[in-house]
Structure formats: C-alpha cells, structure tokens
Amino acid sequence: MMNHRGWNRQPRGQYHQRGAHQQNGGQNYHQAQFHRRNQEMDKPWISQDIRKEIWKRIQLGNVAKKSKSAADFKALADQKHRVEELVEEAKVNWLTQNPEVEDEWLKVLADENLGRSSWCD
C-alpha cells in the first residue's frame, strides 16, 4: 500500500521507499559497486601492487566525480588503462603458470562476463 509520500507499507508494519535499493537483487547501488570491486580483487593473479593500483583508480574516480575537471578525468582514464593492462598481463601469466586450474577459472570468468553489457560502434 502506498501513502502520499511514496512510501510503501509492508504487512509487518515496516516502511520502505520504493527505488534503487530494490534493484540488483535487493542490493543498493553502492553495495553492488562494492561487490564488483571485491570480485575484481578476489582473483589469485591480483597482487598487492595491483590492488593498490585498483584503489588508486577508485580514488581518482571519486575525485573526478566531485571536481568534474577534465584533468581529473584524464588521470582517471590513464589509470583505468594502466590497471586493465596490469590485470590482463597478470591473468595471462598466472593462467600460464597454473594450467591445471585454467579450465575452472575460465568458466568463472565467462560467468562473470555474462552479466556485463558491451557496446559496439
């Protein structure tokens, strides 16, 4: 039941507002972002140095969102490119050194990519 403020009354007397927290399987946007970040860093080929670079990318993203400066967005784009190269190189090296688990990890990576959308020009 909806009242005049847009709040939804639950049968148990609990109130909640309809919106973003009901998306992503009950997770709100920030929880989903945190999950993706942890999922990215939870791989065996991600070293401590790569983790530092990922957190640097996240911090640069937060700065760019606040400042909306072209220089900050350029720094963010450069860092994203650097992290992508580091992760890809580390992944290839790790999978080459651990061929016995390669099939297992390739299935995990394929499952993760199913939910992502890509745009083609």
N, C-alpha and C positions, 0 to 999 in steps of 0.2 A: 504494500500500500504506500502510495507516495503522498507526502503532505505538500504544503505550499512552498516550502524551502528547497524542494528537490531531494529531500531525504527519504530513504526507503525504510519503512518499519518492518522489522523481522518478526516472525512469530514469537520468538523468545523475549521480545521487548528490546532487542538490541537495535541500534540505529547505525546505518552506514550510508554514505553518499555514493550514488552510482557513479562510476567513472573509471579512471585509469587503474585503480587497484584491483578491479575485477578482470583485467586483461592479463595475458601471459600466464594463464592457469592459476590465477589468484595472486600472482606476484605483482607488485607495482613496478613501475619503470626502473627505479633505482635498484631494486633487488635483481631485476633481470640483467641490468648493466653489470652489477657486481658478479653475478653468476657467470656472465660471458668473460669477464676479466679473469676470474679464477679458473675457468675452463681453459682459457688460453695459457695460463701459467702452470697448470697442473699436468704438464706433459713431461716425460722423462728427459727430453732433449733441451728443456729450458734451464739454462744455468743461472746462477745468481747474477752474473753480469747482464744477461738478457732480461731478467726480472727488473733490474734497476733501470734498464732502457725502456721497458714497458711502462713502469711507473712514471718515468720522466715524460713519456708520451701522454699519459693520462693527465699529469700536472700541466703540461703545455696546452692540452685541450681545455682544461678548466680556465687557464689564463686567457686563452683566445676567446672563449665564450664570454668572459667578462669584459675584456678590453675591446673586442671586435676590431682589433688592429690588423692591418694587412701583414705587418712584420711578424706578429704572433702567429697568424695562420700559416705563413710561410715556414716559420720554425716548426710548427706542428706537422705540416706536410713533409718536411725534410725528416723529422723524427719518425713519422709513420713509415716512410720509405726505408729508413735505416733499420727499424725493428722488423719489418717484413723480410728484408734481406737476411738479417741475423737469424731469425726464426727458421726461414727456409733452408739456409745453409746448415744450421744445427740439426734440423729434422733429417735432412738427407744424410748427414754424417752419422747420426745415431742409428738410423734405419740400416745403413750400410754395415755398421759395426755389430748390429743385433738382428741378423736375418731370421733367427728362429721365432721372433715375435713380430716380424714385419707384417704378416697377413692379418694378425689380430689388430694391430694399430691402424692399418689401412682401412679396416672395417669401421673402427671407431671414428676416424677422420671423415670417412664417407658419410656416416650417420650424422655427424655434426654439420656437414655441409648441406644436408637435405633441407634443413630449415632456413638456410640463408638464401636470399634472392640476389641475383646478379642482373645488371643492366648491360645490354649490348647496344652499341651505336649503329 
